[in-house]
């Protein structure tokens, strides 16, 4: 089976944008690929964070991923800092990567604006560590969103540089595109995000989710109940595509255009279907919360497997670079 690598930051509370944009697809990929998924805590420390909360956020992130279907029998799930070869390979790649390449990264420019008081080397070097994350497992494919395409292309370039200078070791990993479009937040304008408070958490109560949906922005041109709407301009309709049946989606689209259904009724249908989908995940999450030892065991087993793979690859890297002691 061909190998996949992808990572998720330990933000703690995972929202439906994370789920629809990444995790749901990750679960499907386990059917046909050798999937390695990582909670990237070293990436998370490139911005200010609360150390006392980090371990809980790691466990919470792992718990939701497992509840969504990323179980130990289907994939490998582990924590980045538990496999030290990630940072060791990143240093090797640092010595092959021009600073100019990193300064051109779109995400670095965005992060630098967001964190003006903490524009540290980690923000700049983020994509090099990401390249090491991928290539330490010689992953052939990387399922990421469009905002990460530039980083994967840099990963390919780093692999080419290493192979050209030291001999063939790494594959040129390819983006595995997801058919899921960018999930907008409840404001209907920006990407769903905790920092913008426009999200629905995966484990939020049905009552809380309804209150958030109730006030979510729809087609701004539909002012009155009897005004016809345009589903293409309504983010609530796009969420129907994720949680409602194809038949319901078509019917809601017709009813919206003819003003046969109001926005509140449309949201009630979405809420019902959303809870039918999220309910089983929330139940599995509650079971895992009462047995957190199984979550830790999943991460420990994942790290054991990854350390074995990573140690072999780093041995090959050191040998090619002349860093292995002669006998």
N, C-alpha and C positions, 0 to 999 in steps of 0.2 A: 504493500500500500504506500502511496506517495504521502509525504509528510507535510503537515500544515503547522504553522506557528502563528499565534496571535496573543495579544496581551490586553489586560484591562487594569486601570488604576484603582487602587483601594479607596474609593470615595465613601464606602460604607453603604449608603442607600442607593440602590440601583433603580433607575426609573424606566418607564416603558420605552423611552427613546433608545436607551442602552439595549434593552431586550429586543426590540424590533429591528434595530440597526445592526446588532452584532450577535447577541447571545442566541437568539432563535435560530439564526443561520449556522452558528457554531454547532449547535446540537444536530442539525441536519447533516453537516459535513462529517460527523463521526461515523456515519453509515458507510462512507466510501474512502475515508482518509485516516492515516495515523495522525491524530490531532493532539498537539501539545499546546495547552493554554496556560497563561502565566498571569499572576497577580503582580504587577510591576511596581513594587514598592520603592525601588531605587529611582524610578522615573518620578514618582510622586513627591520625593523630597526636593525636587528642583524648584518648587515654590514653597512658600511658608506653610507650615502645617503644625498641628499640635501633637507632639511625640506621645503624650499619654493616651491619645485616642488611636494611634496608628494600628496597634495589634487588634483592637476591636474592629476597626474598619476592614482590616485584612480578613478576619474571620467572617464578618458580615457579608463581604463581597464574595468570599468562597461559598458561603451558605446559600446565597441566592443563585449563584451559578449552578451549584449542585441541584438545588430544588428545581431549576429550569430544565435539568436533564443531563448536565455535564458530570455524570457519575463516574466513579473510578473504573467501572467495567467498560465504559465507552470511550474514555479519553484519559489524558494525563493532565492533571491540574496541580499547580505548585506555586510557590512564592519565589520571586526573582532573587531575592537576597540569600535564599537558602542554597543557591548554586553559584559559588564564587567565580566560576569560569566566565560568567557573563561580563563582569567588570575587567577580568584579565584580558579577554579577547578585545574588549572595547579599547584598552590601552594600545594594543597592537594596531587596531584600526585607526586610532588617533594619529599614529605615526605615518599613516598612509593617506590622511584626509586633509586637503588644503583648507585653511580657515575660511577662505573666500567661499568655498562650497557651502559651508555651514551658515555664513552670514546671509546667503541668498535664500535660505529656507523660509518660506512664507510663514510657517507656524512660529518660528523663532521671532520674526518681526511682530507677529500678533501678541505673543507672550511677553515680549519686551515692553510693549505698550501697556499691557494689563498689569505688569509687575515692575513698574518703573523703579521702585525702591529696592528691587532685588533681582537685577539683571545679572545673574551669576553664570559661571562657566557651564554649569549643569544644563541651563536652558539652551545654551549654544550647542553643547555637545550631545544633547538629547538624541538626535538621529543616529549618532555613531553608536551609542549604547543600544539603540533599537536595532541597528544592523547586527551588532553582536548577539542580541537576543535571538534573532532569526537564524543567523549563520552558525551559531554554536551547535545547532541541531541539524544543520544542512537542510533546512526546510525548503522545499521546492515551491511552496505556495503560501501567500500571506493574505488572509481575508481582512481587508481594512476598508474604511470609508474613503471617499474622494479626498478628504483633507489630509490623508496619510500617503497618497500616491507618490508625492514628491520624495518622501522618506524612503519608500521602497525602491524608487529609482536610484537614490543615493546608495542604498544597500547593494544594488546590482553593480554600481560603479566601484564600490569598495571591494566587492568580490573579484571584479575584473582586475583591479590594481594588484590585489594580493596574488591572484593566480598568475598574472603576467610576471611578477617579480620573483615569486618563490615556487611556482609550480601549482598545478591544478589541485585545489583542495575544496573550494566552495562552489555551490551552484549559483546561478543567477536567478534568484527567487522571483517569481511572478506574482502579480496581484491577482487574487481570486475575487472577481467582482461580485458583489451582492446585488440582487434585483430590488432590494428594499431601498426606496428613496430616502432622502434626508427627512428625519422626523422633526417637524416644527413643534415648538412649544405651544402652550395654551393661549399665548398672545397672538398666534398665527403669523408671526413675523420672524422670530429668531429660532435657531436650533434649540431643541429642548435641553434645558440645563438647570442644574440645581442653583448655580450662582445667579441665574436670572429669575429664579423662583417661578418658572413657567412649566413645571413638570408634574407628572403623576408617578409617585413611587410604587414599585412593584408590590410592596407589602402594606400599603396604606389601606385603611378600613374602607368598606363599601360606602359608608357615609361621607368620609373625607373625599373619596374619589368623585362621588356625585357632586359635592359642593364645588369641586374644582371644575368638573365638566359643565356644571350649570352656568358658570360665568365665563366659560371659554369663548374666545372670539370666533365668530362664524363669518359668513359673507357680509362684509361691512356695508355693501350696497343694499342689503335687504333690511330695510328700516322697520317696516310694519309686517304683521303676520300674513297678510294677503299678498305681499310683494313676492314675485317669483325670485328664486335664488339661483346662483350659479355654483354648482358643486365643485367645479374646478378651482374656485377661489375660496373654498371653505376647508379649513384644516380638520374640522370635525369629520367631514366626509372622507378625508384621507385616512383618518383613524378607523372609519368603518371598513375600509378596504383591508385593514389588518385584523379586525376582530369580528366582522360580520360575514355572513355567507354571501357568495356571489349573487345569489338571487335577491337577498335583502339589499345589497349594494345597488343593484340595478333599479329596484323598486324605489329606494330612497332617492336615487338620482332623479328619477322621473317625477316623484312627488315634490321634490324640492323645486324643480324647474317650473312646475305648474302651481306651486303654492298650495298643494294638497296637504302638505305636512309643515308644521312649524318647527322652528329651531329647537324648542324645548322638547317636543316629542321626538325629534331626531336624536337629541342627546340622551333621552331616556332609553331608546333602543340600543344606542351605543353602550351605555352604562350596563345594561342587562347582558349584552354579549361580552363586554370586557370582563365583567365579574365571572361569567361562565368560564372564560379562558384563564383568568388569573386565580380563581378560587382554588383549583387543585395545586397550583404552584405555591400559594400561600399556605395550604394545608401541609404540603411537604416541608416547607420552611419551618413551620411550627414544630413538626416532628424533629427536624434537625436541631432546632434551638434547644429542645429537651435532651438532645444527645450530641452535644457539641464535640465530644470526643471523636465521633465518627468523621466530622469535618476535619479535625486536626489529623486524623489518620489518613484521610484522602490526600491532604497536602504533604504529609510525610512520605507516603508511598510515591507520590508524584515526584518529589524532590530526589528520592533515592534513584528512581529511574533516570531522571535528567542529569544527575551528577555523574552517573555511569557513562551516558552518551557524551556529555560535555568534557569529561576527563579524557576520553579517547580522542576527541577532536582536537583538544588543546595539545595533547601529546603529538599529534600529527603536525599542528601549527609550529610548535617549538622545534620539532625535528627539521621541518622545511626551512625555518629561519636561522638554523645554526645555533639554537639555544639549548639543545640537548647535550649534556656532558658526554664527552667521548669516553669509551671504555678502554 
